[in-house]
Amino acid sequence: MQFGSALEQTFAIFINVLDVQPDGEVTNTGDAMHRAAQYVRRYCDPTYVVEPPFEAWEMELA
């Protein structure tokens, strides 16, 4: 598969933004959820403008 699905992209954004400390503590769940939600909104509403725009590392499918 050359490109992932919208659901894959949503999870990738969430995981890429999520900050997990070495002890397993997550410090920014809300930020990760917000960025993933922005992607979903943009997917559903092409007129929605994501601010700040997604950076390449946020969108990376690994």
C-alpha positions, 0 to 999 in steps of 0.5 A: 500500500502506497498511502495509508487510510484516513484512520491510519493518518489520524492515529499516526498524528496522535502517536507522533505528537504524543510525548511519553517520558522514559518512565512511561508518563504521558505529558501531553495527551490533550495536545495529541488528541487536539492535533488528531482531531484537527486532521479529522475535521480537515478531512471532513470539512475541506474549508477548515484551516489547521493552525498551526499547519501540520509539520512533516514529522506529525504526518509521518506514517511509520 
